């Protein structure tokens, strides 16, 4: 699967977060629900990017809650959720750059 799979999953996460009108915490939870759980090392271009993902995953998982209204990271502040969403965009950017270089050398 490799970088292409990582690109696909992060692409869906970024599109989901960007197109939602939900609270930041719900957008963040949706990113993980729609694909960012259990990503493997080979989906990332290097160890540094994978470690950024692991840190992001750990922080989000710590705050993740499933409620009758849906999944959320409700006990996270707006600032924390916004930081995590920006980090998702940053990781996606790193993956996209590497994937593009791989596909179009």
Buried (B, 14 or more C-beta within 10 A) or exposed (E): EBBEBBBBBBBBBBEBBEEEEBBBBBBBBBBBBBBBEEBEEEBBBEEEBBEBBEEBBEBBEEBBEEEEEEBBBBEBEEEBBBBBBEBBEEBBEBBBEBBEEEEEE
